[in-house]
Amino acid sequence: MQYGPVALVKCDSYQNDVVDGAVNRCLELLGGIGRYIKPGMKVLLKCNLLSRRRPEEGITVHPAVVEALVKTIQSAGAIPIIADSPGGLYTDRVLKGIYRVCGMEDVHRRTGALLNYDTGVMEVSNPDGKMAKRMTVIKILQDVDAVISVAKLKTHELTLFTGAVKNLFGVIPGMTKAEYHLRMKHLNDFSDLLIDICEYVKPVLSVMDGIVGMEGNGPSAGDVRHIGALLISPNPYALDVVSASLVGLPLERICTIKSAEARGLCSSRLDDMELVGDSFEQLYIRDFKLPNSRQVGFLIRALESNNRIAEFLKVYLRPYPVVMYDKCVGCGDCARYCPPKIISMAEGKPKIDLNGCIRCYCCQELCPHKAVVIRRNWFFRLFK
């Protein structure tokens, strides 16, 4: 069985006409925008707008990609709405700052696309969910006819890879994300939650901005890396498989892909994906850096096969967050958004109680100054 299709198109720059061409070609390979979007529909572009960061930092979806999608949706006679609920507070003031710095206000001015400022939330029933039979989501979801997940190709300290599926965690409002992290302390449970959310949202299309991505300690403290690819698919799981494979990430270590495979939603084999478009081999990246939180292969196998070893590893050998005080400005975001509330501000600087740390790495993800790093245990560093 093949999953997809996934359109893969070379795209070397964020020049508007180049991105427009890449988006249009991807959609043509998938049967045209009219196959997914009908006239009069309200279409939510759920963009990865993690935090108030400039496009060139490689953390958020580039506005050129969003603008190209907006124009395509408008050409189909539909109404695009740009939205996200990033980590931290979910207020119109926070959203305004993010839209401005991330370039979405510019997209709005040039195209007339709507920016979502409705910070209402709602409880929804999700009877088919494995981890969440009921969820709190952003209210804008009930006001649209279709959702497109617009993701950024990046590594992630917690999930190894953040793609189209993980991007939809952004429909969980603000600080409610912290509650879910606290409830789903184990990565497998959290990954199952992400699948629950994706199956509830059911994006009609998923887009991967892989023109410039992030390697190393993503999703916000890694290194910008040119990849030169744009990918689109009606299957978010297939898109993640192809995107992660394109930069050489080990699929067997990406829990969202494993969880989706267990539910029969996709395969963890690249050969099972229906690829259309440009040559995968010519765009393949061979030396993409993994995050510091990665584990050592043989210990992963031991963890899966021996409960005693697993418990030892989980308790004593997990990578942990460390504050780099030479970079820290004492803004307090890490303490403010920490799900288990184990970061205190002592004399204006954060102090992390590792005994209570659940290793969600939200502190690293949301630090605006890259002052929190994830350090591997000394035992793992022996095998570096």
N, C-alpha and C positions, 0 to 999 in steps of 0.2 A: 504493500500500500504506500502511496506517495502522499505527502502533505504539502500544502501550499495552494497555489503557486507563489513563489517568491521572485519578484523582479529585482534584479541586481544591475545597476547602471553606473558606469564610471562617471565621477563628477569631481573635478580637480580643484574647484574654487567656489567661493560664495558669491561670485559675480551674479547678479540677478538673472541675466539672460541664460547663463550656464545652468543655474539651478532650475529655472523655469523649464528648460529643455529636458533636464534629467527627470524632473517630476512628471512631465507630460509623457516622456518615453516610457517610464515605469508604468504609468496608468494605461497607456496604449497596450503594453504587453499583457496587462491584466484584463483587457476587454473594454477599457474606457471608463471614465468617471461615472457615466450614466448607468453603468451596471450596479453601482453602489449608492449613488446619491441621486435623488429625484427632485424635480422642480418644487420649490416651496418648502422643502425640508429645512429645519434648523439643525445645523451640524456643529457639534462641540469638538473643537480641536483641543484635546487634552494634552498640552505641551509640557515637556519636562522643564519646569522653571524652578529648579531646586531652591535657589536663593537669589538675592539681589547681586548678580554678577554680570559683568560685561560679556558680550558674545565671544570676544576673542580669548576669553579665559577657558573656553572649551567645556564649561560645566553645564550650560543650558542649551536648549535647541536654538540654532541660529535663526535670526529673524528672516533671512533670505529664504530658508526652507518653509517657514510658516507663511510668508507672503506668497510664495509660489502655490502652496496648497489653498490659501484663501482665494486667490484669483481663479484657480481651477474649480473650486466649489461654487464661486459666483457665476462662472461660465455655465455651470449646470443649472442655474436658476435657483440655487439654494442660498441659505443665510449662514455664514460662518461665525462662530462665537469662540473666542480664545479664552481658555481658562486653565487654572491649576490651583491646588491648595497645597502650597509648599510647606516644608517643615516649620514648626513654630506657630505663631499666632495667625489666625485666619480672619483678618479685618480688611476693610476697604483701604485703610491707610497703608497696610503692609502690601496689599496687592498693587496699589498705585506705584509704590516704590519699585517693586519687582518688574512691573510692566514697563516702567520708564527705563530702568537700567538694562534690562534684558532686550530692549529694542522692540517690544510689542506695541508701545505707544506709537512708534514710527510706522509700524505695519498698519495700525488703526488709521493714522492720518493719511497714509498713501492709498489705502484700499477701502476704508469705511467699515472694515471688519469690526464686530462688536467685541468689547472687552468685558468679561464678567466681573461685576462688583457685588453680586448677590452673595452674601456670606451666610445665608441661611443653610440649615442642615435638616436632614430628615432621617427617620428610621425606616428601613426597608426590610421586607421579608426575603430570605434567600434559602428556601427549603432544600435546595440541592447542595448547599454548602457543606463542606466537611468540617471546617473549623468555625464558621460563622453562619449560623442559621438566620441571624438578624444582624444588620450592619447599620452604622451611621455613615451617611454619605452626604456630599455637597448637594444642595437643593437644585442647582442648575441642571442636574441629570434628568429631573422629571420634566423639564421644559424643552428638551431637545428630542429630535427624532432619530439621531444617529450620533455615534461617537467615533472619532479617529484618534488613536493613540500616536502621539508624535514624540518619539524617544531620541535619546542621545547615546551613541555607542561609547560606553565607558565601563571600566572595571568598578568593582564595589567591594569595600572591605568586608561587608557582612555576607553578601550573596555571590561574590566573585564577579558577577556580571549584572549590569542594570540595563534592561532593554524594554521592549514593548509591554511585557507583562508587569514588570516591577514598576514601570511608569504609572500604571493605573492605581497604585497605592495612593497617588495624589488625589483620588476622588474621596478619600477619607479625610475629613476636615481637620486641619490644624493639629491641635494638641490631642485629638482623639487617636492620632497615630501613636503617640506615646503610650496610651492605654493598651493598644493592640500589641505593641512591642513587649509591654510588660506581661500581657497575658500569653503571648506566644514566644516564650523565652528560647525555645529550641528552634534551630534553623529549619528543620523539617516542618515543624508546625507553622512557622511563619511563611514558609514557601507555599504550604497548602492554603494558607489564608490568601496569599497573592493569587493563587489559582481561583479560589472562591470569588474574589473581587473581579477578576478578568471574566469569569463565566457569567457573573451578574451583569457587567457592563456590556459585554459582547460587542467590541468595536467592529465596525464594518470594514475598516482598513487600519493597518498599523504601518507607521513610517519610521525608518531608522536614519537619522542624520549621522552618517558615517563619513562625512566629508573630512571633518576634523573631529577626532575623538579624544578620549583620555585613557592613558595607561598608568600602571603603578597604583598608587594609593587613592583611587577614585572612591566616591563619585565627585569629590570636590578638592582633594588635596594631591591629586596625581599630576602627571605631566601631559601636556597637550601633545597629541600625535596626529600627523596627517595620515589619513587612510585613503581618501579619494573615492568614496563610494556612497551611493544613495540606494536604499532598499525599501520596497513597499510590498505588503502582502495582505490579503484578507484573513490570514491565519497568524495571529500574534505569536504563537508558539513556534511555528515554522520559521517566522522571521527571526526570532531569537536564536534558534538553532543555526541558521545560516550566518547571522551577524557575528555570533560568538565564534563560530568556526572560521570566519573570514580573518580573524585576528589570532587564531590558534589557541583559543581558550579551551581547556579540557571539559567537554560537555558532561562527562560523568561526575564532575565536581560542581555543576550548576544545579542547585536544588529545585529551582522552578521548572527546569526542563525535566528533571527526574520525576517531580510530582505530576507534571502534565502527562508524561509518558505512562505513569502508573494509572492514570485515569483514562487512558486511551485517546488523549487529545493530540498527541504527536509522538514522534520517535526521537530518540537521542542519537540517531545516525544521520549524518549529512547525506548519505546516499539515498535515504528515504525521502528527501525533500525534492520537490519539483522546482527546479531553477530555470528561469528564463532571463534572457538579456545578455550581458557581457560575461567575459570569461572569469570564472571564480579564481582560477589558477593565476591569472595575470594580476588580480587585485589582492591576492592573499598576502598577509603580513606575517612574517616568520619570527619576529623577535619582539612581539608585544609584551610589555612587562606586566607581571601579575602584582596584586597588592601584597603588602607585608603580612597580612593575616592568612595567607595561604598556608596549608599544612603540607607535611611531607608524605609522599605517596604511600610508602609501606605502612606508615602509622595510620593513615586513613583506612587501609584495608584491615588493619588490626582493630581499629575502632568499630568497624562494621561487624566484626566476627567475634569479639570478646567483650562482654559487658563490663568486666572488671577493668580491663585496660581502657575501655571507653570512658568509664566514670573517672578514672585517674587523669586521663587526658583532658576531659571537660573541666575538671576542677583546677588542675595545677598547670596545665601546659597551654591553655588558650592564649592567643595574642591579646594584649591589653592596651588600653589607651594611656598615653603619657602626655602631659602638658609641657610644651617647649616655652619656658617662661621668657626667653629672649624675644619671642614673637608675640606673646600674649599681651593684650592691651587691657585686660580686665573688663571686657564688655559684659560678661556673665551669661552669654547665650548658651554655653555648654551646660551650666547649672540650671538655667531656666527651662531648657527643653529636655533634660535628662529624664527618661521614663521612670526609673526607680528612685530618682531624687537622691543620688548618693554623691553628688558633687556639691561641695560647699565653697563659698567665697570667703576665704580667710585672708584678711588684710588686702582685700581687693584683687586677689588672685585665686583661681580655682584649685581645689584639692579634691582628688578622686579617691573614694573609699572602694578599693578593688574587691573587697570582700562582698560587697553588695552589687557589684557590676554584673550586668547580664550580657555584656559583649554585643550590644546592638550597634555600637559605634556611632550613635546619633551625635555625640559630642564632636567627633571628627568630621562627620558629614556636614554639620551645620556651623562649624566654626568659620567665621568670615575671614580669618587671618591665617589659616593653615597652621594654627598653633597647637593643635592636637594631632599627634601621630599615633599609629598603631604599631606597637613593638612586639616582635616575636619573642617567645620564651627562649631562654639561653639554650635549652635542649634542642630546639629546632634550628637555632643558629649554627649549631655544630654541623648541620647537613646542608648549609647554604652553598 
